[in-house]
Amino acid sequence: MLSILVASKGVGPPAAAGAATPGDHAIRAQKLLDGLVFSNLWVAAAAAALAAAAGRALGGRPDALAAGLAFCGTLAVYGWDRLRDVERDRFTSPERSRFVTRHRHALTALAGVGLAGAVGLAPALGSRGLALLGGVAALALAHPFLKRIPFTKAAYLTAAWLAVVVGVPALRAGGGPLAAVAAVLGPALAANAIASSVRDGEGGAARLGRRKALAVALALAVAGCAAALAGPQTVRVLAAVPAATALAIGLYREGERYGLVVVDGALLAGAAIALVA
C-alpha cells in the first residue's frame, strides 16, 4: 500500500532547494488522491464509514469489527474486479486502467490483504453472519455476468452493500431500526450505483441515457433524505448520506475522476458527517 501511495505522490529529491511551487504541490496532491482512489482505499473507507454510521443509527456504537470487515471485504472485491476488468476499463476509465497496469503487483497484494482480513474477521459473526457474507460473495463472483443484464446492476449492488454496511452492524447490535436504516441508505447506494453506471456507460443507465438515469438517481437520493427525516431519532443523522449523494449527482460532471472521487466520496463524507453529528 505504501509503495502505491509513494509512487503516486511522486516523491523524490527536489531539483533544487526551495524550487517547489504551488503548482508542484497541487500535482503531488492530485497524484496522492489518485493513489487512494485507484487503489480502492477510497471506496473501502466509504464502506467502513457507512458500517460505522449504521451501527450508531441502530442504537449502538460504531462497531470496529463491522467497519473493519466492510473495509477489508470492499478492498478485496473491488481490487480483484479492477484487476480482472483492466482491459475493458481502458475505454471507460483510462486513468484508472493505466494506474492498475502500472501497479498491478502491488494492487494484487493489497486485494490479498483485504481478503485475508475479511476471512479473519468473518468467523466472529457466527453462522448467520457467515451466511449473509456468503450471499455477498456469491453476488461478487456473479458480477461479471449479472452486470450484462439490463437494469439489474444497481439492484444487486445495492443489496450487496446493504448486507455489508447495514446487515452486519445489525447482527452486531442485536437489533435496532433495521428497516428504517435500510430505507435511508438503500436509495443512496442505488443512486450511487446508477451514477457509476452513467460514468461507465453501461447497464440500465446506457439504455435510459445520461439525463434520465441521473434524474432517477437524484430522485432516489431525495427519497433517502425523506426516509431519514421520517425515521426514528437515531436514524435522522443518516440523512447526510443521501443528501451528499444528491449534491454530487446534482452537480454531476463528465469524467472518471468525478465519479470515482466525488460520487463515491459523497458516501464517505455523508457517513463521516453522520458519525460526528
N, C-alpha and C positions, 0 to 999 in steps of 0.2 A: 504494500500500500504506500509506504513512504517513498519507494522508488518511483511510483507513478506520479505522486504529487510533486516530488522534487524535479522530475523530468518535465512535468507540465509547467512548473513555476519558472523554468528556465534559469535555475540557479547556476551561477558560475562566476568567475572572477571578473570584476568590472574592468572596462577598458582603461579607465583612469580614475584616480581618486576624485570623488565628488562629481563624476560625469553623469550619474543617473539623473534623468529628467522626469517630470510628472508623467510624461508620455510613456517612459520606460516602466514606471510603477504601474500604470494602467494596464500595460501589456502583460506584465507579470501577474497582476491580479486576475486578468481575463484567463490566462493560462492555468492559474490555480483553480479558478472556478470551473474551467473545462475539465480539469482532472477530477474534481469532486463529482461533477455531473456525469461525465462519460464513463467513469469507473463504477457508477451505480451507487456510490456512497450517498449521494443526494436523495435519491428516491428511497433508499433504505432508511435514511434518517427520517424521512417523512412517515414511513410506515411505523417506525418506533415511536415517534411523537404522537401519531394517531392512536396507537395502542395505549400509550400512557394517558392521553386525554380521555379516551373511552373508559379506562379503568376508573379515573376520577369521577366521570359523569355517572358511572354505575353505582356510585355511592361509596366507593372505597378510596384508596390512594393509588397513584400511579404504580403499577406493578413492574418491577425490574425484569422479572422473568418473561412476562408477556411482551414488554418492549424489546428485550434482547432477542427473543425468538422472532419477532416481527422484523427486526433489523437483519438478523443472520439469514432468515429464510428469503427475504426480498433480495438480499445481496447475492445469494446463491442462484435463485430462479432467474433474476434479471441478468445476472452475469452470464449464465450458460446461454440464455436466449440471445444476448448480444453477440456472443462468440459464434453461435450457430447461424445467425442471420446476417453476418457481416457483408456477404455479397449483395443481398437484397438492400441492405442499408446504404450501399454506395449511391443509390438513386434517391432515397428518401431522407437519409441523414448522412451526407458525405463527410462532414466534420467528425462526427462520432465514429464513422466507419474507419477513417484514417487513424484516429486515436486507438481504436481497438486493434487494428492491424499492427500499429507501432508497438503497443504494449500487450500483445496477445499473451505472452507467458506470464506476466505479472497479473493480468486480469484473470487468467485461468487459476492461478494460485489464490487470488482474492476470492473468487467464487468458491473454491475448495474450502477456504477458511470459513466462509459463510455456511456452507453445507455442514461442515464439522460442528460448528457452533449450534446450528439448528438441531442436528441429530443428538448432540449432547444435552440440549435443554429440553427437548420434546418429552422424554420419559417422565419428567416431573409433572406433566399434565394428567397422567393417568390414562386409562383406556378410552374415556370419552374424548379427551383431547387428542389422543393419537388417531382416533377415528376421524375426527374433524380435520386434522392435518393431512391424513391420508387422502381425503377428498380433495383438498387443495393441491396436493402433489399430483393427483390424477389429472386435474384440470391443467396444471403446468405442463405435464407430459403431452396432453392432447392439444395444447395451444397451437402448435404449427398447423394442425388440421382444422380445429374449430374456427380459427380466425378467417378461414376461407369461406365460411358460411355467412351470407349477408345478415346483418343485424343481430348477430349473436355475440360479437366480441365484447361490447360494453356490458352485456348481461353477465357473462361468465367471469369477466374480470372483476366486476363489482361484487359478485358472490364470493370469489376467492379472497378479495381484500377484506370484505366484511367478516368472513370466517376468521381471518388472522387478527384484524385490528379491533374487532368487537367480540367475536365468539370466544377467543382465547381469554381476553380480560374478564368476560362474563363468567367463564369457568373458574378463573382465579378468585373473582369476587364472590362467587357463590350465589349470584342472582343480581337483582337490580333492574332498572327500567330498560331491559334489553331491546324491546321493540321501539321504544322512543329514541334510543341512541342510534339504532339502525335506520330509523326514519330520517334522521338528520344526516348521518354520514353516507348512507347509501346513495341518495341523489347527488351528493358532492362527488363521490367516487365515480358514479356513472357519467356525470358531466365531464370529469377529468378524462375518462376513457374515450368519450366521444371527441373531445378536443384533441386528444392524442391521435385519434384516427383521422381527424381533419389534417393534422400535420403530416401524417404518413400517407394520406390519400388512399386509404383502404377501408374495408368494412362497409357498414351502412352509411358512413359519412361520405364515401365516394359516390354512392348512389343518390343520396339526398342532395349533395352539393354543399359547398362550404357554408353558404349563408344559412340554409335551413338546418344543417347539422349544428352549427353554433347557436342558432336560436333554440333548438331543442336542449342543448347543453345548458344554456343560460336559464331556461325555464326550470330545468331540474335543480340547478343550484339555488334558485329563488325558492323553489318548493322546499328544499332542505332548510333554508332560513326560516320559512314559515313553520315547519315542523319543530324546529328548535324553540321558537317563541311560544308555541302551543304546548310544549312538553313540560315535564317537571322542572323544578328549580335547578337541580343539579345538571340537567341536560342543556339548559339555555346557553351556557357558556360555549357549547359546541357550535353555536351559530357562526362563530368566527371562521369555521372551516368552509361551509358553503358560501359565506359572504366573500371570503378571499378568493374562492374559486370563481364566483360570479364576476368579481372585479377583473380577474385575469382573463376571463372569456370575453367580457365586455370590451376590453382593451386589446383584444387578440390581434397579433401581428404575424405575418408570414415569417417562416424561418425556423430551423430546427432548434436554435438556442432558446427562442421564446417559449416554445412548447416544453422543452426539457427543463429550462431554468425557471421560468415564470409560472407556467401552468402546474407543473409538479411542485414547484416551490410554494405555490399557494396552499397546498395541503400541509406542508411543513410549517409555514407561517401561521396558518389558521390554528393548527394544533398547538403550536407554541403559545399563541395568544390565549387559547382556552386553558392551558396549563397554569398560566400566571394570573388570569383574570380573577 
